[in-house]
Amino acid sequence: MATAGDTFERKEKKYLITSAQCAAIKQGLTAHMRLDDYGATRIDSLYLDTSDRHLICRSLEKPLYKEKLRVRSYGAFSEADTVYVEIKKKFKGIVYKRRVRMSAQGARLYCSGQMTYEQAQASFPVASNPEKDLSVGKVQIAREIDAFFRRYEGLRPSMVISCLREAWCPLSSDDPDCVDRITFDEDIAYIDLFEDAAVQRRRVAGPDQIVMEIKCAGGYPTWLCELLDTHGVFPRSFSKYGNAFKRTLAERGAVRVDQHDSGTLAVQGVPMRHERTALAETLLGPSAGYEIEEEQRKVS
């Protein structure tokens, strides 16, 4: 079930849709859902990973259990006063998210190991209601984040993924015939923080690709199933961080990118798991191999 505050437990299913499908789906949602009070919002997510990017490599292998650690800002990082440090876990299709609210400076010092969570909150409190961020529940989440840092030694900033998001919520908060939220992400781009050269923002998805995500505790209502079926919308695995990583592999020559006459882009030649040993001495590290699905996008 989904819970209040900064702890979530729910199913999250993604769909890769076109702008035309997006417009049609939003029109169909209006009888049951509405755009939330934040409207269109830029989201920046800083993903932390090991030096060989073990976390994202493991995630792309689609294991039964996987986890990520990120710092999320609602609005550009450069302008954010408040951010969220969060662990996101997935087990047997259920997503669990635990997060703490921090000031941008406090999060920077906490994630770099220069301060404990309590020290960072005391020294750089969030302006409103600072005692809430030192409650027993929040400190417990911080201990879980501490354990994550110990579990994956040497975590460092890996990538910043940004997007423009619209989130839709039920017209009535107690509507039993609805889902928790539906989000639409476009203008998805990344900055690779492992690059030695000056950072550059690159696209993750094509210009006419939008990632729709349906978040719910149970099954879909009939009206939503019919809406998706009417507009030919089907689930599609799509990891923003994962697809950004695939593109960095292509740029390094570890994979091949082919453009087809149909206007699609296919990523091929990715090293398989059994080929990892041969990669151990390369810059990619021993965790680089994974199986990949074809990526398709409309080439601008």
GILINGI-V644929 format. One record per residue. N is the residue number from 1. PSI is psi in whole degrees, 0 to 359 (none if undefined). Layout:
N_PSI / N_PSI
This chain:
1_158 / 2_139 / 3_164 / 4_166 / 5_225 / 6_26 / 7_126 / 8_143 / 9_112 / 10_170 / 11_141 / 12_117 / 13_134 / 14_153 / 15_137 / 16_113 / 17_164 / 18_170 / 19_326 / 20_316 / 21_321 / 22_314 / 23_318 / 24_320 / 25_316 / 26_320 / 27_320 / 28_338 / 29_338 / 30_339 / 31_343 / 32_337 / 33_168 / 34_159 / 35_134 / 36_176 / 37_344 / 38_341 / 39_209 / 40_125 / 41_135 / 42_136 / 43_127 / 44_131 / 45_120 / 46_115 / 47_134 / 48_144 / 49_172 / 50_173 / 51_334 / 52_14 / 53_49 / 54_320 / 55_314 / 56_328 / 57_315 / 58_319 / 59_319 / 60_346 / 61_358 / 62_56 / 63_168 / 64_324 / 65_136 / 66_160 / 67_153 / 68_158 / 69_129 / 70_162 / 71_122 / 72_138 / 73_133 / 74_95 / 75_168 / 76_142 / 77_321 / 78_341 / 79_0 / 80_134 / 81_328 / 82_136 / 83_172 / 84_126 / 85_122 / 86_144 / 87_132 / 88_122 / 89_151 / 90_126 / 91_120 / 92_42 / 93_354 / 94_131 / 95_132 / 96_127 / 97_130 / 98_130 / 99_158 / 100_145 / 101_135 / 102_162 / 103_157 / 104_318 / 105_318 / 106_317 / 107_322 / 108_315 / 109_325 / 110_312 / 111_337 / 112_357 / 113_9 / 114_340 / 115_152 / 116_168 / 117_313 / 118_319 / 119_318 / 120_320 / 121_323 / 122_322 / 123_326 / 124_68 / 125_153 / 126_137 / 127_317 / 128_134 / 129_55 / 130_331 / 131_333 / 132_326 / 133_355 / 134_20 / 135_166 / 136_318 / 137_318 / 138_321 / 139_324 / 140_317 / 141_320 / 142_322 / 143_325 / 144_322 / 145_320 / 146_317 / 147_325 / 148_316 / 149_321 / 150_326 / 151_325 / 152_86 / 153_140 / 154_22 / 155_141 / 156_160 / 157_130 / 158_303 / 159_151 / 160_124 / 161_128 / 162_153 / 163_165 / 164_120 / 165_137 / 166_129 / 167_132 / 168_141 / 169_164 / 170_149 / 171_324 / 172_131 / 173_339 / 174_23 / 175_115 / 176_346 / 177_50 / 178_175 / 179_168 / 180_309 / 181_154 / 182_128 / 183_151 / 184_117 / 185_127 / 186_177 / 187_50 / 188_126 / 189_166 / 190_158 / 191_124 / 192_111 / 193_356 / 194_350 / 195_142 / 196_329 / 197_174 / 198_139 / 199_147 / 200_135 / 201_125 / 202_154 / 203_143 / 204_318 / 205_167 / 206_166 / 207_339 / 208_29 / 209_129 / 210_135 / 211_115 / 212_137 / 213_128 / 214_125 / 215_123 / 216_159 / 217_332 / 218_218 / 219_172 / 220_144 / 221_158 / 222_318 / 223_326 / 224_319 / 225_317 / 226_322 / 227_315 / 228_318 / 229_319 / 230_322 / 231_14 / 232_43 / 233_123 / 234_153 / 235_145 / 236_122 / 237_126 / 238_110 / 239_122 / 240_310 / 241_319 / 242_315 / 243_327 / 244_319 / 245_320 / 246_320 / 247_326 / 248_325 / 249_319 / 250_320 / 251_331 / 252_355 / 253_10 / 254_341 / 255_167 / 256_136 / 257_122 / 258_135 / 259_131 / 260_163 / 261_333 / 262_357 / 263_21 / 264_161 / 265_126 / 266_133 / 267_121 / 268_170 / 269_23 / 270_135 / 271_136 / 272_171 / 273_317 / 274_349 / 275_4 / 276_324 / 277_320 / 278_340 / 279_352 / 280_329 / 281_2 / 282_173 / 283_338 / 284_336 / 285_169 / 286_349 / 287_16 / 288_333 / 289_139 / 290_161 / 291_144 / 292_144 / 293_161 / 294_136 / 295_136 / 296_139 / 297_157 / 298_122 / 299_126 / 300_none
